[in-house]
Amino acid sequence: MIVPARATLISALERRETRGAHNREDFPEQDPEQRANVIYDAAGVVSWQALPEAPAEVVALAEGGATLEAAGKLLE
């Protein structure tokens, strides 16, 4: 349990921004350069894996510019 805890802690310290559920008082804003996954490997090396751009449909939904049709769909 120590290895995943260490990976979480080191990765959180590497992310010098606030993003999603990761909030930092010393870095309250998002940094576009850090739009990536933080990777902590078995050797203790931290690297970054860039994320692809979200599809336009997803962006429109997130920004409130689109709606989903619910008719005929299972909703939970």
Beta strands, then each sheet from edge to edge (+ up, - down):
strand 1: 36-40
strand 2: 46-50
sheet 1: 1+ 2-
end
